[in-house]
Amino acid sequence: MSIYQELHDRSFIYQETDAEKTKKLLENDKVTFYVGFDPTGSSLHVGHLLPIMAMRLLQQAGHVPVVLVGGATAQVGDPSGKQSARPILTKDEVAANAESLKNQLARFISVKEGEAHFVNNIDWFKDMLYIDFLRDVGSRFSVNRMLSQESVKGRLEAGLSFLEFNYSILQAYDFYVLNRELGCRMQFGGQDQWGNMVSGVELTRRMSQQEVYCTTFPLLLDSNGQKFGKTAGGNNVWLDTNRTSVFDYYQFWRNSEDNEVKKLLCFFTNLPVSEINELSRLQAPEINRAKEILAYEATKLAHGQEEAQKAFLAAGNKFGFADAECKISTSSEIVNIKADKNAGFEDLPTAKLPAAELEGEGLWIVKALVSAGLCGSNGDARRLVKGGGAYINDERISDMNMNLTKDSFSEGFIILKAGKKNIKKVVIG
């Protein structure tokens, strides 16, 4: 399959300045292309991943990515999709953020010399004279045309500073410089960048007489119509483990909506499209296996194989495995992960049951639920068991009269749950 066809099959392509020439270029030449990131924060989040995954596919197909970090443009602020101006960062903050983003991007693409370029547009803007820029570059832009761009129109009523109004010109100039210095012929970015990207194509053609092209990716929204990449509480899901733990990162993907699974597998994993089509046809509860695969593969890309395995085992031990016997076919190496009953329980809240109470006939499960702090009274515990909400080691407790004995702790501990998320690791005290 050609890389152009694969991008289409995975639904990456939304808009193109010239589809026929883009297809021909990607299929017949080794193309240098660029994707830009403004370092407005010290970490990327899941909302940034769509262009990164496309960049990864293009590099794997033999093309050369230019990762542009907007050290200059971040000091201006992109008005696209924003209701108000972004906070203006200091130059030192921008420089520190740019270095952090470079380190995170290196997890997804090869950064070997010749296989990728990392550039910072502060390098060509920092010494530029204002009058020279206005004369040589600004003179080539129509204010009427700039006012028609969605990124500008959406802000005119709320107010748009002259600083932000210049953003499109600066981004367009980036394309011209990259074409001149690195032979860059394509730009990829989000659909909200379309106006800025087209401006870059036109400016490069005018200033260098070079044919260049741009392609946008669709704006990815969740089931509530909000920008993809936020938790139910509205918080960003970060790649920085100090802001989002690996386990929570895994769970974000594992908790995807059933009808989103195909799209997310296409965008955020390397699994073949044919396999994704098969996985997305699964019905509940088997569709949860597809979500496990999605979570594992996405976490492996962001945090590495070892951390992804830990998260998979921890989540499975806490909430249950969707396909413990690996009956559902997949090329994912998730099928090779050996079960570890101790994985993921290190940080669980722990309760101790007195050894004496486990002697003889043992401790009534109702009392055990109360002693573990999962229920407030015997009555609460009875209602929990009767309602099917009590679990021991992921097995629903159906016998109200069952007792726990020392033999129950053959693994050194047991896991008691009240519902799916109120969990205690129980040991003998």
C-alpha positions in Angstrom: 0.0 0.0 0.0 1.3 3.5 -0.8 1.7 5.9 2.0 -0.8 8.3 0.4 -3.4 5.5 0.3 -2.6 4.5 3.8 -3.1 8.1 5.1 -6.5 8.1 3.3 -7.5 4.7 4.6 -6.7 5.8 8.2 -8.7 9.0 7.6 -5.8 11.4 8.2 -6.4 13.5 5.1 -9.0 16.3 5.4 -7.9 19.1 2.9 -5.2 19.3 0.2 -4.1 22.1 -2.0 -3.5 19.6 -4.8 -4.5 16.0 -4.2 -3.1 14.6 -7.5 0.3 16.2 -7.1 0.5 15.4 -3.4 -0.2 11.7 -4.2 2.4 11.6 -7.0 5.0 13.3 -4.9 4.6 11.0 -1.9 4.6 7.9 -4.0 7.5 8.7 -6.3 9.9 11.0 -4.4 11.6 11.2 -1.0 9.8 14.2 0.4 11.0 16.6 3.1 7.9 17.8 4.9 7.2 19.8 8.0 4.9 19.9 11.0 4.9 22.8 13.4 4.4 22.9 17.2 4.3 26.0 19.3 6.0 25.4 22.7 3.3 27.1 24.8 3.7 24.4 27.4 6.4 22.1 28.8 4.6 18.9 27.6 2.6 17.7 24.6 -0.8 16.1 25.3 -3.0 13.6 23.5 -4.6 16.4 21.5 -1.3 16.9 19.8 -0.8 13.3 18.7 -2.7 13.2 15.4 0.0 15.1 13.4 2.7 13.2 15.3 1.3 9.9 14.3 1.0 11.0 10.6 4.6 12.2 10.8 5.6 8.8 12.1 3.9 7.0 9.2 5.4 9.3 6.6 8.9 8.8 8.1 8.4 5.0 8.1 7.6 5.3 4.4 11.0 7.0 3.7 10.1 10.6 3.9 12.0 13.1 6.0 10.1 15.1 8.7 11.1 18.6 9.8 9.8 19.2 13.3 9.5 23.0 13.6 9.3 24.3 17.2 7.8 27.7 17.2 10.2 29.6 19.5 9.2 32.8 17.8 5.6 32.2 17.0 4.9 31.1 20.5 5.8 34.6 21.6 3.0 35.9 19.3 0.3 33.4 19.9 -1.9 31.5 17.4 -5.4 32.9 17.4 -6.8 29.8 15.7 -9.6 28.2 17.8 -9.1 30.6 20.7 -11.7 32.9 22.2 -9.0 35.2 23.7 -5.3 35.9 23.4 -2.9 33.4 24.9 -0.7 34.4 27.7 2.6 35.8 26.5 5.5 33.7 27.6 9.0 34.9 28.3 11.8 33.9 25.9 13.4 31.7 28.6 10.1 29.9 29.1 9.7 29.3 25.4 13.2 27.9 25.1 12.7 25.5 28.0 9.4 24.3 26.6 11.0 23.8 23.2 13.6 21.5 24.6 11.0 19.4 26.5 8.9 19.0 23.3 11.9 17.9 21.3 12.6 15.1 23.9 8.9 14.0 23.8 8.7 13.9 20.0 11.8 11.7 19.9 9.6 8.9 21.4 7.6 8.8 18.2 10.0 9.4 15.4 13.6 8.6 14.6 15.8 11.6 15.4 19.0 10.2 13.7 20.9 12.7 11.5 19.5 12.6 8.0 16.2 11.0 9.0 14.7 14.1 10.6 15.4 17.7 11.2 14.6 19.7 14.4 14.4 23.4 13.9 13.3 26.5 15.9 11.9 29.5 14.0 13.5 31.8 16.6 16.7 31.2 14.7 15.5 33.1 11.6 13.3 35.6 13.3 15.5 36.8 16.2 17.7 39.1 14.1 15.2 40.1 11.5 14.6 43.9 11.1 11.0 44.9 11.2 11.0 47.3 8.3 12.8 44.7 6.1 10.2 42.1 7.0 7.3 44.4 6.2 8.8 45.4 2.9 9.9 41.9 1.7 7.2 39.7 3.2 4.3 41.8 4.5 3.9 43.5 1.1 2.9 40.1 -0.4 -0.2 39.7 1.8 -3.6 41.1 1.2 -5.4 42.4 4.4 -8.7 41.5 2.9 -7.6 38.0 2.3 -6.2 37.7 5.8 -9.5 38.9 7.3 -11.3 36.2 5.5 -9.4 33.4 7.3 -11.4 31.5 9.8 -8.7 31.9 12.5 -9.1 35.7 12.2 -12.9 35.9 11.6 -13.6 33.9 14.7 -11.8 36.4 16.8 -12.8 39.8 15.4 -15.9 40.2 17.5 -14.2 39.3 20.7 -11.1 41.3 19.8 -7.9 40.5 18.0 -4.6 42.2 18.7 -2.3 43.3 16.0 0.3 41.0 17.5 -1.9 37.9 16.8 -3.0 39.2 13.4 0.7 38.8 12.3 0.7 35.1 13.2 -0.4 33.9 9.8 2.4 35.9 8.1 5.1 34.4 10.4 3.9 30.9 9.9 3.8 31.4 6.1 7.4 32.7 6.2 8.4 29.5 8.0 7.4 27.4 5.0 9.5 29.7 2.7 12.6 29.4 4.9 12.3 25.6 5.2 11.8 25.3 1.5 14.9 27.5 0.8 17.1 25.9 3.4 16.0 22.2 3.5 14.1 21.7 0.3 10.9 21.2 2.2 8.0 20.7 -0.2 5.0 19.8 2.0 3.4 21.0 5.3 1.0 19.0 7.4 -1.2 20.3 10.2 -4.6 20.5 11.8 -7.6 21.7 9.8 -7.8 24.9 11.9 -4.5 25.8 10.4 -5.7 25.7 6.8 -5.6 29.4 6.1 -2.2 29.8 7.6 -0.9 26.9 5.6 -2.3 28.0 2.3 -0.7 31.4 2.9 2.7 29.6 3.3 2.2 27.8 0.0 1.4 31.0 -1.8 4.2 33.0 -0.2 6.8 30.3 -1.1 5.6 30.2 -4.7 5.9 34.0 -5.0 9.2 34.4 -3.3 11.0 31.2 -4.5 9.0 30.2 -7.6 8.8 26.7 -6.0 5.8 24.4 -6.1 4.9 23.4 -2.6 1.8 21.8 -1.1 -0.1 21.4 2.2 -2.5 18.9 3.7 -4.6 19.1 6.8 -5.8 16.5 9.2 -9.4 16.5 10.6 -10.2 18.2 13.8 -10.6 15.3 16.2 -13.6 15.6 18.6 -14.9 13.3 21.3 -18.4 12.1 21.6 -19.4 15.3 23.4 -18.2 17.5 20.5 -15.2 18.7 22.6 -11.6 18.6 21.4 -10.2 15.1 21.8 -7.6 14.4 24.6 -9.3 15.4 27.8 -10.6 13.4 30.7 -14.2 13.3 31.9 -13.2 16.1 34.2 -12.0 18.3 31.4 -8.3 17.9 32.1 -5.7 17.4 29.4 -4.1 13.9 29.2 -0.4 14.7 29.1 2.6 12.8 27.9 4.6 14.1 30.9 4.2 11.4 33.6 4.5 14.0 36.3 1.2 15.4 35.0 -0.6 12.2 33.8 0.6 8.9 35.2 1.3 6.0 32.8 -1.6 4.1 34.3 -4.0 7.0 33.8 -2.7 7.5 30.3 -3.5 3.8 29.6 -7.0 4.1 31.2 -7.8 7.2 29.1 -7.6 5.0 25.9 -9.1 1.9 27.6 -12.2 3.9 28.5 -12.9 5.0 24.9 -16.4 4.8 23.5 -17.3 1.7 21.6 -18.1 3.7 18.4 -14.7 5.5 18.6 -12.6 2.4 18.6 -12.0 2.0 14.8 -11.1 5.7 14.4 -8.7 5.7 17.3 -7.0 2.4 16.3 -6.4 3.9 12.8 -5.0 7.1 14.1 -3.0 6.1 17.2 -1.6 2.6 16.6 0.5 0.9 13.9 -1.9 -2.1 13.5 -2.8 -2.9 9.9 -6.0 -1.3 8.7 -7.4 -4.7 7.7 -6.9 -5.9 11.3 -8.5 -2.7 12.7 -11.5 -3.3 10.6 -11.9 -6.8 12.1 -11.4 -5.6 15.7 -13.9 -2.8 15.2 -16.6 -5.3 14.2 -16.5 -6.9 17.7 -19.6 -6.4 19.8 -19.9 -5.9 23.5 -18.3 -7.3 25.6 -15.6 -8.4 23.1 -15.1 -4.8 21.9 -13.4 -4.3 25.2 -10.5 -6.4 23.9 -10.1 -3.9 21.1 -9.9 -1.1 23.7 -7.3 -3.0 25.6 -5.2 -3.3 22.4 -5.7 0.4 21.7 -4.7 1.4 25.2 -1.6 -0.9 25.1 -0.4 0.2 21.7 -0.9 3.9 22.4 0.8 3.6 25.7 3.7 1.7 24.2 4.3 4.5 21.7 4.2 7.2 24.3 6.0 5.5 27.2 7.7 2.4 26.0 6.9 -1.4 26.0 7.8 -2.0 29.6 5.5 0.7 31.0 2.7 -0.3 28.7 2.9 -3.9 29.9 2.8 -2.8 33.5 -0.2 -0.6 32.8 -2.0 -3.4 31.0 -1.4 -5.9 33.8 -2.3 -3.4 36.5 -5.6 -2.4 34.8 -6.5 -6.0 34.1 -5.8 -7.1 37.7 -7.9 -4.3 39.1 -10.8 -4.2 36.6 -10.6 -7.6 34.8 -9.1 -8.7 31.5 -11.3 -8.5 28.4 -9.8 -11.6 26.7 -7.7 -13.4 29.3 -7.4 -16.5 27.1 -6.4 -14.5 24.0 -9.1 -15.9 21.8 -9.4 -12.7 19.7 -6.8 -12.6 16.9 -4.4 -9.7 16.9 -0.9 -8.9 15.7 -0.3 -6.8 18.8 2.3 -8.2 21.1 -0.2 -7.8 23.9 -0.9 -11.6 23.4 2.7 -12.3 24.6 2.3 -10.6 28.0 2.4 -13.2 30.7 -0.1 -12.8 33.6 1.3 -11.3 36.8 -1.2 -11.3 39.6 0.9 -8.9 41.6 1.2 -6.3 39.0 -0.4 -3.0 39.7 -1.3 -3.6 43.3 1.7 -2.0 44.9 -0.1 1.4 45.3 -3.5 0.2 46.2 -4.9 1.1 49.7 -4.3 -1.9 51.9 -6.4 -3.3 54.7 -5.3 -5.9 57.3 -7.5 -8.7 58.7 -6.4 -10.2 62.1 -5.0 -13.7 61.6 -7.0 -14.9 64.6 -10.3 -14.1 62.8 -9.3 -16.3 59.9 -8.8 -19.4 62.0 -11.2 -22.3 62.0 -14.3 -21.6 59.9 -12.9 -18.2 59.0 -14.2 -14.7 58.7 -17.7 -14.1 57.3 -17.4 -12.2 54.0 -19.9 -9.6 55.2 -17.7 -8.7 58.2 -14.6 -8.8 56.0 -16.1 -6.1 53.7 -16.7 -4.0 56.7 -13.3 -4.6 58.3 -11.6 -3.7 55.0 -13.4 -0.4 55.0 -15.4 -1.1 51.9 -18.8 -1.0 53.6 -20.0 1.0 56.6 -22.0 -1.7 58.3 -23.0 -5.4 58.0 -26.3 -4.2 56.4 -24.5 -2.2 53.8 -22.3 -5.3 53.0 -25.3 -7.6 52.7 -27.0 -5.3 50.3 -23.8 -5.0 48.3 -23.4 -8.8 48.0 -27.1 -9.3 47.3 -27.0 -6.6 44.5 -24.0 -8.4 42.9 -21.6 -5.5 43.5 -19.0 -7.4 45.7 -16.0 -9.0 44.2 -13.1 -11.1 45.4 -10.1 -11.3 43.0 -12.5 -10.2 40.1 -15.0 -13.0 40.9 -18.4 -11.8 41.9 -19.4 -12.9 45.4 -22.7 -14.8 45.0 -22.6 -16.7 48.3 -23.7 -14.5 51.2 -22.4 -17.1 53.7 -18.9 -17.6 52.3 -16.0 -17.2 54.8 -12.4 -16.1 54.3 -9.7 -18.4 55.7 -5.9 -18.3 55.6 -6.2 -20.5 52.5 -7.9 -17.7 50.8 -4.6 -15.8 50.9 -2.4 -18.3 49.0 -1.0 -15.4 46.9 -0.2 -13.4 50.0 -3.2 -11.1 49.6 -6.7 -10.8 48.1 -8.4 -8.0 46.3 -11.9 -7.0 47.5 -14.0 -4.6 45.5 -17.2 -2.8 46.2 -18.3 -2.1 42.7 -15.7 -1.8 40.0 -13.6 1.1 41.4 -13.7 0.9 45.2 -10.8 -1.5 45.7 -8.8 -2.7 48.7 -5.8 -5.0 48.8 -6.3 -7.1 51.8 -3.5 -8.9 53.8 -3.3 -10.9 57.0 -2.3 -8.5 59.8 
